[in-house]
């Protein structure tokens, strides 16, 4: 099979963010890499490569890292920097102009994108509905005097393929089962830089390099001493997990070889967990959904001909893959894309206002119910409660930047019983998650926190104190069902 040339992304994945034209006489095509921080399986990068080929121009890849984002810390900075270094080295080895930039202080990078765009024929960037990306893109559209195209590579289906809002997984699953067969015919190249398209030879103005100097080798290596020189939250330190596309790919490979065969049986196990553990790399764009899907397809020996021919929203049987692969794809595709679409269509998805009306009404009916205990946010953050299992889950978050999936929902449910009202619980959970979790500040984070309070769920019976009709969980139940002795010892406060 002949390898195809890079091509522009499908029109359903591309948005023009301003009314500017492609600049005649531009010296390069600029790819502003902000969310899909990888060089493989990327619709945005392939789109930039194709647009450069159309224009006969070289490519510049600009990967910046702000320092003034909410909860900026050595933990998040190190994870991103480890990927930036990898991308920069790969681009440089390929002869493509790479411009990594790390702000030394908030606002120091202001004007840099516009300066780089001043010599560009076109700017391509990543489209993303979460965290600070929508505001960043809107600001850039006002500041860049050349055509700015944002490319959606978030999921297997384009986020804007319909105007419909989905409040249940089954409804999105039904929609995807109707539309995915067409979308899967157009996937991003595994290696868009491996083509014979000439992308080298771009030059960055020396004044730009002087005013916005490249990060030191120590900073790109995420050296702790170099990170100490930045205005970051010093309490949220680095973790053992290493960021970057290479480590993300290794994690994916390990999951497919060792864990996917046990996914149905053991994904709820704590010590023999079969979960993928990919969410931090997916969150920072070091791994993409198409990359994961491609790896599963190759492992399963699957083709599109095996897709089911009915769209009833069924969780099992539609893909025509093994039960383990289908169960994992329901998480990667249905639930992940449900969160991304909600971030796109829901005003303030990271606030209590995003909770459905039935859930808010039920919770508000129990505002006066006596709580077993009330904890201030600082006590919760320090894992200083009377619940050993909850404390252990919080310690896992503090130390490793993650909470096991089986305990993450319980972690949230307990906070609801320890705060004066559901809105306070939501705010505490967002703070803890966004400050400490490697995959925090993500559409799926807010989906998970929202699910704790009834979002994407249904009313449950019987009605209970504090929780009302919200799904109920207890630490005692988890301790009965799960083998947690080693976990409790490992994450003892």
Buried (B, 14 or more C-beta within 10 A) or exposed (E): EEEEBBBBBBEBBBBEBBEBEBBEEBBBBBBBBBBBBBBBBBBBBBBBBBBBBBBEBBBBBBBBBBBEBEBBBBBBBBBBBBBBBBBBEBBEEBEBBBBBBBBBEEEBBEEBBBBBBBBBBBBBBBBBBBBBBBEBBEEBBEBBBBBBBBBBBBBBBBBBBBEEEBEEBEBBBBBBBEBBBEBBEEBBBBBBBEBEBEBEEBEBEEEBEEEBEBBEEEBBEBBEEBBEEBEBBEEBBBBEBBBBBBBBBEBBEEBBEEBBBBBBEBBBBBEEBBBBBBBBBBBBBBBBBBBBBBBBBEBBEBEEEEBBEEBEBBBEEBBBBBEBBBBBBBBBBBBBBBBBBBBBBBEEBBBBEBBBEBBBEBBEEBEEEEBEEEBEBEEBBBBEBEBBBBBBBBBBBBBBBBBBBBBBBBBBBBBBBBBEBBBBBBBBBBBBBBBBBBBBBBBBBBBBBBBBBBBBBEBBEEBBEBBBBBBBBBBEEBBEEBEBEEBBEBBEE
